[in-house]
Amino acid sequence: MEKFSAETLALRALAYIASREEALERMLAVSGLELAEVKARAAEPDFLAGVLDYLLGEEPLLLRFCEDEGIDPGWPARARLALPHGRAEEHP
């Protein structure tokens, strides 16, 4: 998956999470971020990678997202590979 497509999918995931109060509160609690920081960093590739990391770690949310968005459940994992630190060869 290309970086632009991966970022777009991550933004869709962030919008999905943000539209569900319980999911957003949990993401904020797990990440330690404040809502203002989420808004300020929403376009950063590193942040979007973190959004996908969170989504991939919350399987029920991941499956609901994929079903509601009409996408294959494997797409978020493929998108994650296209973002910073997503490929093993990028790690020292």
C-alpha positions in Angstrom: 0.0 0.0 0.0 1.3 3.5 -0.8 2.0 6.0 1.9 -0.8 8.3 0.8 -3.4 5.5 0.9 -2.1 4.4 4.3 -2.4 7.9 5.7 -5.9 8.3 4.3 -7.0 5.0 5.8 -5.5 6.0 9.2 -7.4 9.3 9.0 -10.6 7.4 8.3 -9.8 5.3 11.4 -9.2 8.4 13.5 -12.4 9.9 12.4 -14.2 6.6 13.2 -12.7 6.5 16.7 -13.4 10.1 17.3 -17.1 9.6 16.4 -17.4 7.0 19.1 -17.0 8.6 22.6 -16.1 5.4 24.4 -13.4 4.5 21.8 -12.0 8.0 21.8 -11.8 8.1 25.6 -10.1 4.7 25.6 -7.6 5.8 23.0 -6.8 9.0 24.9 -6.4 7.0 28.2 -4.1 4.4 26.6 -2.0 6.9 24.7 -1.8 9.6 27.4 -2.7 12.2 24.8 -5.1 15.1 25.3 -7.7 15.8 22.7 -6.0 19.0 21.6 -2.8 17.1 20.9 -4.7 14.6 18.8 -6.2 17.4 16.8 -2.8 19.2 16.4 -1.0 16.0 15.3 -3.7 14.4 13.1 -1.8 14.9 9.9 1.6 13.6 11.1 2.6 10.2 9.7 4.1 9.1 13.1 0.8 9.9 14.8 -1.2 8.2 12.1 0.9 5.1 12.6 0.0 5.2 16.3 -3.7 5.4 15.4 -3.4 2.2 13.4 -1.3 0.6 16.2 -4.1 1.4 18.6 -6.8 0.1 16.2 -4.9 -3.1 15.5 -4.7 -3.7 19.2 -8.4 -3.4 19.7 -9.8 -6.2 17.6 -13.6 -5.6 18.2 -13.1 -2.0 17.3 -11.0 -3.0 14.3 -13.6 -5.4 13.0 -16.5 -2.9 13.5 -14.4 -0.2 11.7 -13.7 -2.5 8.7 -17.3 -3.7 8.5 -18.8 -0.2 8.8 -16.3 1.2 6.3 -16.7 -1.7 3.9 -13.0 -2.6 3.9 -11.1 -5.8 4.1 -9.9 -6.4 7.8 -6.4 -6.8 6.5 -6.1 -3.3 5.1 -5.3 -1.5 8.4 -2.3 -3.9 8.9 -1.1 -3.3 5.4 -1.5 0.4 5.8 0.5 0.2 9.0 3.4 -1.3 7.1 3.5 1.8 4.8 3.8 4.3 7.7 6.9 5.1 9.8 8.5 2.2 11.6 6.1 -0.2 9.9 8.7 -2.5 8.3 11.2 -4.6 10.1 14.0 -3.3 7.9 13.4 0.2 9.2 14.3 -0.8 12.7 18.0 -0.7 13.7 
